[in-house]
Amino acid sequence: MTMFLTITAIILIFLVIFQIAKANEYIAIVKGEEKSRKQGNSINAYLMLGFMIVGLFGVWYCNKLLYDKTLLGVPAASDHGEKVDEMLWVTLWITGIVFIITQILLFWFAFKYREQEGKKVFFFPHSTKLEIIWTSVPAIVLAVLIVIGLKNWYIMTGDAPKNALEVEVVGKQFNWIYRYKGADDVFGKKYYKVINEANNPLGLIWEDNEKLGLKDDAKAHDDIVLQQTMYVIKGKPVKLIIGSRDVIHDVGLPHFRLKMDAVPGIPTTLWFTPKYTTKEMKEITKNPDFIYELSCDQMCGNGHYSMKGIIEVVTQQEFDELMAGKTPAYHAAFPNNNPKTETAAPATAAVVDNKPIAQKN
């Protein structure tokens, strides 16, 4: 109903403006073109001044009304995110000041230099000095902003600290798969031709395959494979090793202010240090349903809208307890080979958050 009333009001405003314009044409015929033209110029000049005031008020009011609905009202949840926010605020301040000054000058000049009796036109066709100033100043400012951005980018995508938690993030239409190192602290090898949706979604090499020339990689036996939820530790750097099984996806971390493409066959990396646990962020945002979202920021197909995961930021103790409760994907697929399993039954799916993949869909 509100939308209908808004559209109706806009249409009525345009009709009123149209009728006023038509009325001015009729008045011009009665009074004479010259007098009508001067009167119209004067009216338009005052309207421009009024439009400037209303427009600037609208900018302020929209910011006041919608600011808390944006991520700017929520603190960045990572150390790199703080740098991104700093760059954003510097850019907003610079462009905001320039916007306000140029808009005021634009509409004020339209008012000040309206046609008036006794005023003569002053032609100002060219000034090399002014052109150099308004070309070089913006160029220098933009160059500085770009240098700052590149510096932060190289830090975010550079080498992570040696104590960083490494998590492999793989996108596929239309969900995310996460892999953690096991007790050996090494990622096992994988090969795309042995991917099995039922029990091996990443194609870990768990057995010999003479046809493909593969040998069983024991280091892949203790890797933990999860879906839906990724766990990271507050205050500890986490390095994401990002890839894709099919098309180009994009790991979007809005609350951490980061993103990185997931490209088939070309691993990309990104690292950051979480600042707040999920529980702490619920208190900060005063939202008991708050979650850290991992979204796909690249159109990847008709199910793109549903491709999102959850990042759970926990303490070191909570993380250790969570990982201790997870079963490696190899042992979930082959429970008979699990030394912790006394009585084993045939497995049909790899464990994902301690639930079979088939049951997650």
C-alpha positions as CSV (number, residue, x, y, z in Angstrom):
1,M,0.0,0.0,0.0
2,T,2.8,2.4,0.9
3,M,4.5,1.7,-2.4
4,F,1.3,2.3,-4.3
5,L,0.8,5.7,-2.6
6,T,4.4,6.7,-3.3
7,I,4.1,5.9,-7.0
8,T,0.8,7.8,-7.1
9,A,2.3,10.8,-5.5
10,I,5.2,10.8,-7.9
11,I,2.9,10.6,-10.9
12,L,0.8,13.5,-9.5
13,I,3.9,15.7,-9.0
14,F,4.9,15.1,-12.6
15,L,1.4,16.0,-13.7
16,V,1.5,19.2,-11.7
17,I,4.8,20.2,-13.1
18,F,3.6,19.5,-16.7
19,Q,0.5,21.6,-16.1
20,I,2.6,24.5,-14.8
21,A,4.8,24.3,-17.8
22,K,1.7,24.4,-20.1
23,A,0.3,27.3,-18.2
24,N,3.6,29.2,-18.6
25,E,3.3,28.7,-22.4
26,Y,-0.1,30.2,-22.4
27,I,1.1,33.1,-20.3
28,A,4.0,33.6,-22.7
29,I,1.5,34.0,-25.6
30,V,-0.5,36.6,-23.7
31,K,2.4,38.6,-22.3
32,G,4.9,38.3,-25.0
33,E,7.8,36.0,-25.5
34,E,10.6,38.3,-24.3
35,K,9.0,39.1,-21.0
36,S,7.8,35.5,-20.4
37,R,11.3,34.2,-21.1
38,K,12.9,36.5,-18.5
39,Q,10.2,35.6,-16.0
40,G,10.8,31.9,-16.7
41,N,14.5,32.2,-16.2
42,S,14.0,33.9,-12.8
43,I,11.6,31.3,-11.7
44,N,13.9,28.5,-12.7
45,A,16.8,30.1,-10.9
46,Y,14.9,30.1,-7.6
47,L,13.7,26.6,-8.2
48,M,17.3,25.5,-8.7
49,L,18.2,27.0,-5.3
50,G,15.2,25.3,-3.7
51,F,16.1,22.0,-5.3
52,M,19.7,22.3,-3.9
53,I,18.4,22.8,-0.4
54,V,15.8,20.0,-0.6
55,G,18.4,17.7,-2.2
56,L,21.1,18.2,0.4
57,F,18.5,17.8,3.1
58,G,17.4,14.6,1.5
59,V,21.0,13.3,1.4
60,W,21.4,14.0,5.1
61,Y,18.0,12.5,6.0
62,C,18.6,9.3,4.0
63,N,21.9,8.9,5.7
64,K,20.4,9.3,9.1
65,L,17.5,7.0,8.3
66,L,19.4,4.2,6.7
67,Y,22.9,4.3,8.2
68,D,22.1,1.7,10.9
69,K,20.9,-0.7,8.2
70,T,24.2,-0.7,6.5
71,L,27.4,-2.5,7.5
72,L,29.0,0.9,8.3
73,G,27.0,0.8,11.5
74,V,28.7,-2.5,12.5
75,P,32.4,-2.7,13.4
76,A,34.6,-4.7,11.1
77,A,35.1,-8.2,12.5
78,S,38.7,-8.6,11.4
79,D,42.0,-6.7,11.5
80,H,42.1,-6.3,7.7
81,G,38.5,-5.2,7.8
82,E,39.4,-2.3,9.9
83,K,41.9,-1.2,7.2
84,V,39.1,-1.5,4.6
85,D,36.8,0.6,6.7
86,E,39.5,3.3,7.1
87,M,40.0,3.4,3.3
88,L,36.2,3.6,2.8
89,W,35.8,6.4,5.3
90,V,38.7,8.4,3.8
91,T,37.2,8.0,0.4
92,L,33.7,8.9,1.6
93,W,35.0,12.0,3.3
94,I,37.0,13.2,0.3
95,T,34.3,12.5,-2.2
96,G,31.5,13.7,0.1
97,I,33.2,17.1,0.6
98,V,33.8,17.4,-3.1
99,F,30.2,16.4,-3.8
100,I,28.7,19.0,-1.4
101,I,31.0,21.8,-2.6
102,T,30.4,21.1,-6.3
103,Q,26.6,20.8,-5.9
104,I,26.3,24.0,-3.9
105,L,28.4,25.8,-6.6
106,L,26.4,24.3,-9.4
107,F,23.0,25.4,-8.1
108,W,24.2,28.7,-6.7
109,F,25.8,29.7,-10.0
110,A,22.5,28.8,-11.8
111,F,20.8,31.3,-9.3
112,K,23.5,34.0,-9.1
113,Y,24.1,34.2,-12.8
114,R,20.5,34.1,-14.0
115,E,19.5,36.6,-16.6
116,Q,18.9,40.0,-15.1
117,E,18.4,43.5,-16.4
118,G,21.7,45.5,-16.6
119,K,23.9,42.4,-16.4
120,K,26.4,41.7,-19.2
121,V,27.6,38.3,-20.2
122,F,31.3,37.6,-19.4
123,F,32.8,34.9,-21.7
124,F,35.5,32.8,-20.1
125,P,36.4,30.2,-22.8
126,H,39.8,28.9,-21.6
127,S,42.3,28.8,-18.7
128,T,45.3,26.6,-18.9
129,K,46.1,27.2,-15.2
130,L,42.6,26.1,-14.0
131,E,42.7,23.0,-16.3
132,I,46.0,22.0,-14.8
133,I,44.7,22.5,-11.3
134,W,41.4,20.6,-11.7
135,T,43.2,17.8,-13.5
136,S,46.3,17.3,-11.4
137,V,44.7,17.6,-7.9
138,P,42.1,14.8,-8.5
139,A,44.7,12.7,-10.2
140,I,47.1,13.0,-7.2
141,V,44.4,12.3,-4.7
142,L,43.2,9.2,-6.6
143,A,46.8,8.0,-7.0
144,V,47.3,8.2,-3.2
145,L,44.1,6.3,-2.5
146,I,45.1,3.6,-5.0
147,V,48.5,3.2,-3.5
148,I,47.0,2.8,0.0
149,G,44.5,0.2,-1.4
150,L,47.2,-1.8,-3.2
151,K,49.4,-1.8,0.0
152,N,46.5,-3.3,2.0
153,W,45.6,-5.7,-0.8
154,Y,49.1,-7.1,-0.9
155,I,49.0,-7.6,2.9
156,M,45.7,-9.4,2.8
157,T,46.7,-11.7,0.0
158,G,50.3,-12.1,1.1
159,D,51.9,-14.7,3.3
160,A,49.9,-15.5,6.4
161,P,51.6,-15.7,9.8
162,K,53.2,-19.1,10.5
163,N,50.7,-19.9,13.3
164,A,47.7,-19.3,11.0
165,L,44.9,-21.8,10.9
166,E,44.6,-23.0,7.4
167,V,41.1,-23.8,5.9
168,E,40.5,-25.0,2.4
169,V,37.3,-23.4,1.0
170,V,35.8,-24.9,-2.2
171,G,32.8,-23.6,-3.9
172,K,30.4,-25.7,-6.0
173,Q,27.0,-25.1,-7.4
174,F,25.5,-24.2,-4.9
175,N,27.2,-24.6,-1.6
176,W,30.6,-24.4,0.1
177,I,32.8,-27.2,1.3
178,Y,35.5,-26.7,4.0
179,R,38.5,-28.9,4.7
180,Y,40.7,-28.9,7.9
181,K,44.0,-30.6,8.4
182,G,44.0,-33.6,10.6
183,A,46.5,-34.6,13.4
184,D,49.4,-34.7,10.9
185,D,48.9,-31.0,10.2
186,V,49.1,-31.6,6.4
187,F,46.4,-31.5,3.7
188,G,46.2,-34.7,1.8
189,K,46.3,-34.8,-2.0
190,K,43.1,-34.7,-4.1
191,Y,42.2,-35.3,-7.7
192,Y,39.0,-34.1,-9.4
193,K,38.4,-37.4,-11.2
194,V,37.8,-39.3,-8.0
195,I,35.1,-36.8,-6.7
196,N,32.1,-38.7,-5.4
197,E,29.1,-36.7,-4.2
198,A,28.1,-39.5,-1.8
199,N,31.3,-39.8,0.3
200,N,34.2,-37.8,-1.3
201,P,33.0,-34.3,-2.5
202,L,36.6,-33.0,-2.7
203,G,38.1,-36.0,-4.5
204,L,40.6,-36.9,-1.7
205,I,42.9,-39.7,-2.8
206,W,42.0,-42.5,-0.4
207,E,43.0,-45.6,-2.4
208,D,45.2,-46.8,-5.3
209,N,43.8,-46.2,-8.8
210,E,46.0,-47.7,-11.5
211,K,43.9,-46.4,-14.3
212,L,44.4,-42.8,-13.1
213,G,48.0,-43.5,-11.9
214,L,47.1,-42.6,-8.3
215,K,48.4,-44.0,-5.0
216,D,46.6,-43.9,-1.7
217,D,47.7,-40.8,0.2
218,A,47.7,-41.6,3.9
219,K,47.9,-37.9,4.7
220,A,44.4,-37.5,3.4
221,H,42.9,-40.0,5.8
222,D,42.6,-37.6,8.8
223,D,41.4,-34.5,6.9
224,I,38.1,-33.2,8.2
225,V,35.5,-32.2,5.6
226,L,32.6,-29.9,6.6
227,Q,29.8,-28.2,4.8
228,Q,27.5,-25.3,5.7
229,T,29.5,-24.1,8.8
230,M,33.2,-23.1,8.9
231,Y,34.8,-22.6,12.3
232,V,37.6,-20.1,13.0
233,I,39.2,-18.9,16.2
234,K,39.0,-15.4,17.7
235,G,42.4,-13.7,17.7
236,K,44.1,-16.3,15.6
237,P,45.0,-15.7,12.0
238,V,43.1,-17.9,9.5
239,K,44.3,-18.5,6.0
240,L,41.7,-19.4,3.4
241,I,42.9,-21.5,0.5
242,I,40.1,-21.0,-2.0
243,G,39.1,-23.0,-5.0
244,S,36.1,-24.1,-7.1
245,R,34.8,-27.4,-8.4
246,D,32.9,-26.0,-11.4
247,V,32.4,-22.3,-12.3
248,I,33.8,-19.1,-10.9
249,H,32.4,-18.3,-7.4
250,D,33.5,-15.7,-5.0
251,V,34.1,-15.9,-1.2
252,G,32.3,-12.9,0.2
253,L,32.9,-12.1,3.9
254,P,30.9,-8.9,4.4
255,H,31.4,-8.6,8.2
256,F,35.1,-9.2,7.8
257,R,35.1,-6.7,4.8
258,L,36.9,-9.2,2.5
259,K,36.2,-11.1,-0.6
260,M,38.2,-13.3,-3.0
261,D,37.4,-15.1,-6.3
262,A,37.1,-18.9,-6.2
263,V,38.5,-20.0,-9.6
264,P,38.5,-23.6,-11.0
265,G,42.0,-24.9,-11.2
266,I,43.7,-21.8,-9.7
267,P,43.9,-21.7,-5.9
268,T,43.6,-18.2,-4.4
269,T,44.4,-17.2,-0.8
270,L,43.2,-14.7,1.7
271,W,44.0,-14.3,5.4
272,F,42.7,-12.3,8.3
273,T,42.4,-12.4,12.1
274,P,38.8,-12.5,13.6
275,K,38.2,-9.9,16.3
276,Y,34.9,-11.0,17.8
277,T,33.3,-14.3,18.5
278,T,29.8,-14.9,17.1
279,K,28.5,-14.6,20.7
280,E,30.2,-11.2,21.1
281,M,28.9,-9.9,17.8
282,K,25.4,-10.8,18.8
283,E,25.8,-8.5,21.8
284,I,27.5,-5.8,19.7
285,T,24.7,-5.8,17.1
286,K,22.0,-6.5,19.7
287,N,20.8,-9.2,17.3
288,P,20.3,-12.6,18.9
289,D,20.0,-14.2,15.4
290,F,23.3,-12.7,14.1
291,I,25.5,-14.9,12.0
292,Y,28.7,-14.3,10.1
293,E,27.7,-15.1,6.5
294,L,29.9,-16.5,3.8
295,S,28.2,-15.4,0.5
296,C,28.9,-16.1,-3.1
297,D,29.6,-12.6,-4.6
298,Q,29.8,-13.9,-8.2
299,M,26.8,-14.8,-10.3
300,C,27.3,-18.6,-10.7
301,G,24.0,-20.0,-11.9
302,N,20.3,-20.2,-11.2
303,G,20.9,-21.2,-7.6
304,H,23.3,-18.4,-6.9
305,Y,20.9,-16.8,-4.4
306,S,21.0,-19.8,-2.1
307,M,24.7,-20.2,-2.0
308,K,25.7,-19.0,1.4
309,G,27.5,-20.6,4.3
310,I,28.0,-19.7,8.0
311,I,31.2,-18.8,9.7
312,E,31.3,-19.5,13.4
313,V,33.9,-17.6,15.3
314,V,34.8,-19.3,18.6
315,T,37.4,-19.4,21.3
316,Q,40.5,-21.7,21.0
317,Q,39.0,-24.1,23.6
318,E,35.7,-24.2,21.9
319,F,37.4,-24.9,18.6
320,D,39.5,-27.7,20.0
321,E,36.4,-29.3,21.4
322,L,34.5,-29.0,18.1
323,M,37.3,-30.5,16.1
324,A,37.7,-33.3,18.5
325,G,34.1,-34.2,17.9
326,K,34.4,-34.3,14.1
327,T,35.1,-37.5,12.3
328,P,37.6,-37.4,9.4
329,A,35.9,-37.8,6.0
330,Y,37.9,-41.0,5.3
331,H,36.7,-42.7,8.4
332,A,33.1,-41.7,7.8
333,A,33.3,-43.2,4.3
334,F,35.1,-46.3,5.5
335,P,34.1,-46.9,9.1
336,N,35.7,-50.3,9.1
337,N,39.1,-48.6,8.9
338,N,38.4,-46.3,11.8
339,P,40.4,-47.4,14.8
340,K,37.9,-45.7,17.1
341,T,35.0,-47.7,15.6
342,E,34.4,-51.1,17.2
343,T,31.4,-52.1,15.2
344,A,31.2,-50.6,11.8
345,A,28.4,-50.5,9.2
346,P,28.8,-49.6,5.5
347,A,28.9,-45.8,5.0
348,T,27.2,-44.0,2.2
349,A,28.2,-40.4,2.9
350,A,31.1,-38.4,4.3
351,V,30.5,-36.6,7.5
352,V,29.5,-33.0,7.2
353,D,29.0,-31.3,10.6
354,N,28.6,-34.9,11.8
355,K,25.7,-35.5,9.4
356,P,25.8,-37.2,6.0
357,I,26.0,-34.9,3.0
358,A,22.9,-36.5,1.6
359,Q,20.9,-35.5,4.6
360,K,22.1,-31.9,4.4
361,N,20.3,-31.1,1.2
